[in-house]
Amino acid sequence: MIEETVAKIESAIREARVADPKNKAALIALLETLKAEVRREKRSQDLLNAADAGLKDAAVEFDATHPKLAAVVGEVSAMLAKIGI
């Protein structure tokens, strides 16, 4: 979605008749920086999503292989949450 918006803005700037070509060049350079940041953010989000999925899988496996320990850890966690920790 944001990529589409940035592409529309870039297209409008490239087609616009600007009195000072330096301003147009500066805007285009800023858009390039913005596009790079959006790509970096997307990669970061993809990595976080993959890590989250891996963590959930590990928790399920831990619960299955260590049910008593998982139950105790759950109880401790719940008690800590009740006291605001």
C-alpha positions in Angstrom: 0.0 0.0 0.0 2.7 2.5 1.0 4.7 1.5 -2.0 1.8 2.4 -4.3 1.4 5.8 -2.7 5.1 6.6 -3.0 5.1 5.5 -6.6 2.1 7.8 -7.3 3.9 10.7 -5.6 7.1 10.0 -7.5 5.3 9.8 -10.8 3.5 13.1 -10.1 6.8 14.8 -9.2 8.6 13.5 -12.3 5.8 14.7 -14.5 5.4 18.1 -12.7 6.8 21.2 -14.3 8.9 22.7 -11.5 10.5 26.2 -11.8 13.7 25.1 -10.1 15.1 21.7 -11.3 17.2 21.5 -8.1 14.0 21.3 -6.1 12.6 18.5 -8.3 15.9 16.6 -8.0 15.9 17.0 -4.2 12.4 15.7 -4.0 13.2 12.7 -6.1 16.3 12.0 -4.0 14.2 12.2 -0.8 11.7 9.7 -2.4 14.5 7.3 -3.1 15.5 7.5 0.5 11.9 7.0 1.6 11.6 3.9 -0.7 14.8 2.4 0.8 13.5 2.9 4.3 10.2 1.3 3.4 12.0 -1.7 2.0 14.2 -1.9 5.1 11.1 -1.7 7.3 9.3 -4.4 5.3 12.3 -6.8 5.6 12.4 -6.1 9.4 8.7 -6.9 9.7 9.2 -10.1 7.7 12.0 -11.1 10.1 9.9 -10.4 13.1 7.0 -12.4 11.7 9.2 -15.3 11.1 10.7 -15.1 14.5 7.3 -14.9 16.1 6.2 -18.0 14.2 9.3 -19.8 15.3 8.8 -18.8 18.9 5.2 -20.0 18.9 6.3 -23.4 17.5 9.0 -23.6 20.1 6.5 -22.9 22.9 4.1 -25.5 21.6 6.9 -28.1 21.4 8.1 -27.1 25.0 4.5 -27.5 26.3 4.3 -31.0 24.7 7.7 -32.2 25.8 7.7 -30.7 29.3 4.1 -30.4 30.4 4.7 -30.1 34.2 7.5 -27.5 33.8 5.4 -25.5 31.3 2.5 -25.5 33.8 4.6 -24.3 36.7 6.2 -21.6 34.5 2.7 -20.6 33.4 1.6 -20.3 37.1 4.6 -18.2 38.0 4.0 -16.0 35.0 0.4 -15.5 36.0 1.3 -14.6 39.6 3.9 -12.1 38.4 1.3 -10.5 36.1 -1.1 -10.2 39.0 1.4 -8.2 41.1 2.3 -6.1 38.1 5.7 -7.6 37.2 
